[in-house]
Structures are given as C-alpha cells and as structure tokens.
Amino acid sequence: MLLQAPAEPVPIQEIPIHKNIKLFIKREDLIHPQISGNKYWKLFYNINSYLEKAPENPYIITFGGAFSNHIAAVSAVGNLSGISTLGIIRGEELENKWRDNPTLLLAKRNGMNLKFVTREEYRHKEKLTEFLHKEFPDALIVPEGGTNEDAVEGVKMMLNDQTKDFDYLCTAVGTGGTVAGIAKFCEEHQEVIGFKVVDDDSLENKILELTSRQNFNLIDSCFGGYGKIKDENIRFINDFKEKYGIPLEPVYTGKMMQKVFELIDEGYFPENSKVLCFHTGGLQGIEGANLLLEKQNRNLII
C-alpha cells in the first residue's frame, strides 16, 4: 500500500482567544485514523520509495519507546499493507508487560513483532542498525521517530497555499524531523518555532543537518521532562478540549499549545500576528497516559 496525499486539504481551525493576535491550529491529527499526524508525512516517502522498488519480501524495522506514536504508526502501515514489521523497543523490562501497554498491544494486534532491548543497547542504535542491516539486507530500517531526509521531504506536504499567509509556524519537537521540514520549505517571511518536549542540547545541530536554513527558534516546553505529565498539563488539555472541542495529547501537542498560550500572555508575538500551530496527532497515547495517571490517583485526560 502506497501512502496517498489526502483528496481534501487538512482543515485549519481558528482558536478564538480574544487577544491581539490570531491563533490557528492545523488538524494533521485528522489525516488518517491510524497513521496519525506528522507520522503520516514522515513515513510518506520512506514507505513509498521503498515499496516502489518492489522488494520481494518487504520488511519494515524501526525503533521506539513504550508509548511511541511512531511504533503505532509503522505497525498500522504494516497491517494495512500486509507488510511484516519489527519494532525495537527500549526497555527489556517491558517484555513481559506489553499486554498492559495500550501502544504495544495495538502494535502487536497490527501484526508487529517486538524485540525488547536494554536502555544501554538502545542508546547505541547505530550499532543496532548495522547489525539489522546485515541480518535483514532487504529491509527498510526507519530511524526512531521516523526522522531522516525522506521524512523532511514528506513534512513539506504539511505546507500548502493555506499556510503561506501565517507569520509564525509552530510545532512540537521530539527528534527534530518535523521542525526541520517546516523550516526548510516554509515561506521566506515566516518564522518557525519548535517547542522542545525533550531535554536534548544536540537538537539544534540535528535540525541544521536536515535543513540549511536558520529560520527557526527552539523554545523549552519540557514541563519537567519528556513524557512527564504535570497537573497543570492535564488541566490545560482538558480546558482546551472543553473550550475548543479539540483533543490534545500530553507529550507533544498539549505541551506546545500550553506554551503558546503562555507566550501570548507574555506578549511574545507582535500585535496582529497570525500564528499557526500544527497538531501532530498521537492521540493514541492518551490511553497509556491515563493508565499511569490512574495508578498515581491523579486526574485523567478527558
């Protein structure tokens, strides 16, 4: 199955905030029911270029953590296209607990094989990748988060005539592929803001390796660390859904939107600015987040 561009443009919704700027969100989360948001575009050329070579026994291998949106998306591609997939999962302690993890259970139901490795092994993914290339020479090996040059080219599809008039383009940043693609292909007058949800000082250099343009700023939006969920994050996400009817997940888009609202209150954006935020999907992660929150006797994400 080749991934297809949607027949209709992804909708852009205004967020009526009654401030001196105009705020909008592009609903990439609606692009596909299983291959969500930016993951669809980051896989677009990776998958299509591979399948166009007509491999005799196609096989897709990738990497991710326990609640990885990327793992969920790749497993869905495999399920929909009848292609075998393998997920290299960080954390050997999960090997006997994957049935209790909604993301990993979904991946297994999609037919993905899971291989659990220690965190030390996972940190050396380059060595793992070399080993996998030798063992599976005809496989497509997609890096963690799907970030590579093909992914950057795919992110270009998130930009169109509807996005050209905005002054600021905002996206959450995990591995850097999405912000690199937006920065590389956006209009000259546009400023790109990447909201870092992971504490990684090397991100800027990684992004610059994928795009020669330096038209982006990175803003810390970790709120305590990658995957950490504070009570204020839960309150913001639930209030946002109640006010605007748009669900957010707590790892990426939820933290980005919360930080955007903070910047607006601080006067970061000049008067009459038009700001576009990209909803990068990943709503499947809410179920796993709520399981953890429930164990901690905390409020849940609605």
C-alpha positions in Angstrom: 0.0 0.0 0.0 1.5 3.3 -1.1 0.6 6.2 1.2 -1.6 8.8 -0.6 -2.0 12.6 -0.2 -5.5 13.4 1.0 -8.1 14.4 -1.5 -9.1 17.4 0.6 -6.8 19.8 2.4 -6.3 19.2 6.1 -8.6 21.6 8.0 -7.2 24.7 9.7 -9.3 25.8 12.7 -9.2 29.2 14.4 -8.8 29.3 18.2 -10.7 32.4 19.3 -8.6 33.7 22.1 -9.8 37.4 22.1 -6.2 38.7 22.1 -4.3 41.0 19.7 -3.2 38.1 17.6 -4.9 35.4 15.5 -4.3 31.8 16.5 -5.0 28.8 14.4 -4.3 25.0 14.5 -3.8 22.7 11.5 -5.5 19.4 12.3 -2.9 16.9 11.0 -4.4 14.5 13.6 -7.3 14.1 11.2 -5.3 12.9 8.2 -5.7 9.2 8.9 -7.4 7.2 11.7 -4.4 5.0 12.4 -1.3 6.7 10.9 -1.5 9.9 12.8 -0.4 13.5 12.1 3.2 14.2 11.3 4.0 10.4 11.4 2.0 10.0 8.2 4.1 12.6 6.4 7.4 11.4 7.9 6.7 7.9 6.6 5.2 9.1 3.3 8.5 9.0 1.2 10.2 6.4 3.4 7.5 3.8 2.7 6.6 4.8 -0.9 10.2 4.9 -2.1 10.8 1.5 -0.5 7.7 -0.1 -2.0 8.3 1.4 -5.5 11.5 -0.8 -5.6 9.2 -3.8 -5.3 11.2 -5.8 -2.7 10.4 -9.5 -2.9 9.8 -9.8 0.8 9.2 -6.3 2.2 10.0 -5.8 5.8 10.0 -2.6 7.9 12.0 -2.2 11.0 12.0 0.7 13.4 12.7 1.9 16.9 10.6 3.4 19.7 9.8 3.6 23.4 6.9 2.1 25.3 4.3 4.7 24.2 5.8 5.6 20.8 3.4 7.2 18.3 5.9 6.2 15.6 5.7 2.5 16.6 1.9 2.7 16.5 2.0 4.3 13.0 4.5 1.9 11.5 2.6 -1.1 12.8 -0.6 0.4 11.2 1.2 0.7 7.9 2.3 -2.9 8.1 -1.2 -4.0 9.0 -2.9 -2.1 6.2 -0.4 -3.1 3.5 0.2 -6.7 4.6 3.9 -6.0 5.2 5.8 -7.6 8.1 7.1 -5.1 10.7 9.5 -5.3 13.6 9.7 -2.7 16.5 12.9 -2.5 18.5 11.5 -1.3 21.9 13.5 0.5 24.6 13.4 -1.3 27.9 13.8 -5.1 28.3 11.6 -5.0 31.4 8.6 -4.4 29.1 9.0 -7.9 27.5 6.6 -9.5 29.9 4.3 -6.4 30.4 3.5 -5.4 26.8 -0.1 -6.6 27.2 -0.6 -3.9 29.8 0.6 -1.2 27.5 -2.0 0.1 25.1 0.5 1.2 22.4 2.4 -2.0 22.4 -0.8 -4.1 22.5 -2.0 -2.1 19.5 1.3 -2.7 17.6 1.0 -6.5 18.3 -2.6 -6.5 17.1 -1.4 -4.8 14.0 1.0 -7.8 13.5 4.2 -6.1 14.5 6.9 -8.2 16.1 8.5 -6.6 19.1 12.1 -7.0 20.2 12.9 -5.6 23.6 16.4 -4.3 24.3 18.1 -2.7 27.3 18.3 1.1 27.6 22.1 0.8 27.1 21.7 -1.2 23.9 19.1 1.3 22.7 21.4 4.2 23.3 23.7 2.7 20.6 21.1 2.5 17.9 23.8 3.0 15.2 25.3 -0.4 16.2 21.9 -2.0 16.3 21.1 -0.6 12.9 24.3 -2.0 11.4 23.5 -5.4 12.8 20.0 -5.3 11.5 21.2 -4.3 8.0 23.4 -7.4 8.0 20.6 -9.7 9.2 17.9 -8.2 7.0 19.7 -6.7 4.0 16.4 -6.1 2.1 14.5 -4.5 4.9 13.6 -0.8 5.3 15.1 0.4 8.5 13.4 3.6 9.7 15.1 5.6 12.5 13.5 6.5 15.8 10.7 8.9 15.3 11.0 8.4 11.5 13.4 11.3 11.2 15.7 11.3 8.2 16.0 13.1 4.9 12.9 11.3 3.4 10.9 12.4 6.4 11.9 16.0 6.0 10.7 15.8 2.4 7.4 14.4 3.5 6.8 17.1 6.0 6.8 19.5 3.1 3.3 18.2 2.4 2.1 19.8 5.7 2.6 23.2 4.0 0.3 24.4 1.2 -1.3 27.6 -0.1 -3.4 27.8 3.1 -0.3 28.0 5.3 1.6 30.7 3.3 0.0 33.8 5.0 0.9 33.0 8.5 3.7 34.8 10.3 4.6 32.1 12.7 4.6 28.3 12.3 4.7 26.2 15.5 5.3 22.6 16.1 6.4 20.3 18.9 9.9 18.9 18.6 11.0 15.4 19.6 13.6 14.1 17.2 13.6 17.2 15.0 12.3 16.0 11.7 9.1 17.9 11.6 10.5 21.3 12.5 13.4 20.7 10.0 10.9 20.1 7.2 8.7 23.1 8.1 11.8 25.3 8.3 13.2 24.0 5.0 10.1 24.5 2.9 8.2 27.4 4.5 8.0 30.9 3.0 10.8 33.4 3.4 8.8 35.8 5.7 7.8 33.0 8.1 9.4 32.3 11.4 9.3 28.7 12.7 9.1 27.9 16.4 10.0 24.5 17.6 8.7 23.6 21.1 11.1 21.2 22.6 9.4 18.4 24.6 12.7 16.6 25.3 15.8 18.0 27.0 18.3 17.4 24.2 21.1 20.1 23.7 22.0 18.5 20.4 18.6 19.1 18.8 19.6 22.4 17.1 22.6 20.8 15.4 20.5 17.8 14.3 17.9 20.1 12.8 20.6 22.1 11.0 21.9 18.9 9.5 18.5 18.4 7.9 17.9 22.0 6.7 20.5 24.7 5.9 18.0 27.4 6.8 18.3 29.1 10.2 14.8 30.5 10.3 13.7 28.6 13.4 13.9 29.1 17.2 13.7 26.3 19.8 11.7 27.0 23.0 11.8 24.7 26.0 8.4 23.1 26.6 9.5 20.1 28.6 7.5 20.9 31.7 9.7 18.6 33.8 10.9 16.2 31.1 10.0 14.1 28.2 6.8 12.2 28.8 6.4 13.8 32.3 2.9 15.0 32.9 2.2 17.7 35.4 -1.2 18.5 36.9 -1.1 21.9 35.1 -0.7 20.0 31.8 -3.8 17.9 32.5 -5.8 21.0 33.4 -4.7 22.8 30.2 -5.5 19.9 27.9 -9.0 19.3 29.5 -9.8 23.0 29.4 -8.7 23.3 25.8 -10.9 20.4 24.7 -13.9 21.8 26.7 -13.5 25.3 25.2 -12.5 24.5 21.6 -13.6 20.9 21.0 -10.1 19.8 20.1 -8.3 16.9 21.9 -4.6 17.2 22.7 -2.2 14.5 23.9 0.1 15.3 26.9 3.6 14.6 25.4 3.7 16.8 22.3 0.9 19.0 21.1 -0.6 19.5 24.5 2.7 20.9 25.9 3.2 23.0 22.7 -0.2 24.6 22.9 0.2 25.3 26.6 3.5 27.1 26.0 2.0 29.0 23.0 -0.7 30.4 25.3 2.0 31.4 27.9 3.9 33.2 25.1 0.8 35.0 24.0 0.1 36.2 27.6 3.8 37.3 27.8 3.4 39.4 24.6 5.9 37.3 22.7 4.1 37.7 19.4 3.8 41.2 17.8 0.4 42.7 17.6 -1.8 41.4 14.7 0.4 38.3 14.2 -1.1 35.3 12.6 0.1 32.1 14.3 -0.4 28.6 13.0 0.2 25.5 15.2 0.4 22.0 13.8 -1.5 19.3 15.6 0.9 16.4 15.1 -1.6 13.7 16.2 -0.5 11.0 18.6 -3.9 10.8 20.4 -3.5 7.1 20.8 -1.1 8.0 23.6 -3.8 9.4 25.9 -5.0 5.9 26.9 -1.5 4.9 28.1 -1.1 8.3 29.9 -4.3 7.8 31.7 -3.3 4.3 32.9 -0.2 5.9 34.5 -2.2 8.8 36.0 -4.8 6.4 37.4 -2.1 4.4 39.2 -0.9 7.7 40.7 -4.5 8.6 41.8 -4.4 11.7 39.7 -7.0 13.4 37.4 -7.3 11.9 34.0 -7.2 13.4 30.5 -10.7 13.6 29.1 
